[in-house]
Amino acid sequence: MASNGGLLTKLSGQSRVNAWTSPHLLACAIPGPGSDAPDSIRPILLNKNADYRRDRIPAILNASDVNDPEDLRKDKASCFIKMSVVSVEAFRQAFLDPESRIRLHSDPKPESHAEFIAITWEGGFLHDTAVHLNGNLNVLVGGRGTGKSTMIESIRYALGLDALGDEARRAHCGVIRHVLQSGTKISLLVRSHKPSTRLSAIERSVPNPPVVKDESGAVLTLSPLDAMPGVEVFGQHEISELTKSPEKLTLLLERFVDRDPTLIARKSRVQLELKRSRRRITDARRELKEHDERLAALPGLEETQRR
């Protein structure tokens, strides 16, 4: 788009506006990120020029010509496009959702996050069922009674998490008692990246507590939340139930409040100083009382001195 023969340099005036604002334009290629484009073109690419404003900005791609193997080393020669299958329609879907499906080499690398790899059941309603999970988004689709809620509650049970809502807690207990049933074993394979990348297996048999094992099968002295810190599970109707409770809704929204990492340490220091101050005040009051008692004897001493 920004080269000598590119759309935004070759065309001008209303023809350039019409070409750029066409609904059929879904993607454009430039050598690098939009923020590095020439000054005359950058506002258009970033959708900040009112004359060229679009409801959906085109996906920005890096796909420069490759004339020899060394060209492949250049970041502007290629980019990442996420597709479920390689097809023209998959390209089109990626262009419609570039924020989640297209990444340039100049974009920040996605941070590694904890993942659910797979879950299996031995016994109960889902006996001999195994589900491999995608590393990003997973969607459960099925009719009533096909096991969607059972799968969610199984993950919650394996992790040893409690439901937040009262109704959700009763529903969770009902699934464990009547659907999974006593003796059912749930195995959850997880991958965490902090402090180092490792695979762990979280196993729980109804009604026993969960155990965490390493890749060799050895039992670790970890809880499920040690293996998967920060994980949260919400049932089908639980979020709707939580919105009706101001206290629990506040608990959910609290995660969006900025936290000072030094706050706990500073509070501890303040509490320690308060304890020291309280002891000093107590000592000072005791000394004042002793001085008051000595001063109370002063008139008698003065009378004795005069006599």
Rosetta blueprint (number, residue, H / E / L):
1 M L
2 A L
3 S L
4 N L
5 G L
6 G L
7 L H
8 L H
9 T H
10 K H
11 L L
12 S L
13 G H
14 Q H
15 S H
16 R H
17 V H
18 N H
19 A H
20 W H
21 T H
22 S L
23 P L
24 H L
25 L L
26 L L
27 A E
28 C E
29 A E
30 I L
31 P L
32 G L
33 P L
34 G H
35 S H
36 D H
37 A L
38 P L
39 D L
40 S L
41 I L
42 R H
43 P H
44 I H
45 L H
46 L L
47 N L
48 K L
49 N L
50 A H
51 D H
52 Y H
53 R L
54 R L
55 D L
56 R L
57 I L
58 P L
59 A E
60 I E
61 L E
62 N L
63 A L
64 S L
65 D L
66 V L
67 N L
68 D L
69 P H
70 E H
71 D H
72 L H
73 R H
74 K L
75 D H
76 K H
77 A H
78 S L
79 C E
80 F E
81 I E
82 K L
83 M L
84 S L
85 V L
86 V L
87 S L
88 V H
89 E H
90 A H
91 F H
92 R H
93 Q H
94 A H
95 F H
96 L H
97 D L
98 P H
99 E H
100 S H
101 R H
102 I E
103 R E
104 L E
105 H L
106 S L
107 D L
108 P L
109 K L
110 P L
111 E L
112 S L
113 H L
114 A L
115 E E
116 F E
117 I E
118 A E
119 I E
120 T E
121 W E
122 E E
123 G L
124 G L
125 F L
126 L L
127 H L
128 D L
129 T L
130 A E
131 V E
132 H E
133 L L
134 N L
135 G L
136 N L
137 L L
138 N L
139 V L
140 L L
141 V L
142 G L
143 G L
144 R L
145 G L
146 T L
147 G L
148 K H
149 S H
150 T H
151 M H
152 I H
153 E H
154 S H
155 I H
156 R H
157 Y H
158 A H
159 L H
160 G L
161 L L
162 D L
163 A L
164 L L
165 G L
166 D H
167 E H
168 A H
169 R H
170 R H
171 A H
172 H H
173 C H
174 G H
175 V H
176 I H
177 R H
178 H H
179 V H
180 L H
181 Q L
182 S L
183 G L
184 T L
185 K E
186 I E
187 S E
188 L E
189 L E
190 V E
191 R E
192 S E
193 H L
194 K L
195 P L
196 S L
197 T L
198 R E
199 L E
200 S E
201 A E
202 I E
203 E E
204 R E
205 S E
206 V L
207 P L
208 N L
209 P L
210 P L
211 V E
212 V E
213 K E
214 D L
215 E L
216 S L
217 G L
218 A L
219 V E
220 L E
221 T L
222 L L
223 S L
224 P H
225 L H
226 D H
227 A H
228 M L
229 P L
230 G L
231 V L
232 E L
233 V L
234 F L
235 G L
236 Q L
237 H L
238 E H
239 I H
240 S H
241 E H
242 L H
243 T L
244 K L
245 S L
246 P H
247 E H
248 K H
249 L H
250 T H
251 L H
252 L H
253 L H
254 E H
255 R H
256 F H
257 V L
258 D L
259 R L
260 D L
261 P L
262 T L
263 L H
264 I H
265 A H
266 R H
267 K H
268 S H
269 R H
270 V H
271 Q H
272 L H
273 E H
274 L H
275 K H
276 R H
277 S H
278 R H
279 R H
280 R H
281 I H
282 T H
283 D H
284 A H
285 R H
286 R H
287 E H
288 L H
289 K H
290 E H
291 H H
292 D H
293 E H
294 R H
295 L H
296 A H
297 A L
298 L H
299 P H
300 G H
301 L H
302 E H
303 E H
304 T H
305 Q H
306 R H
307 R L
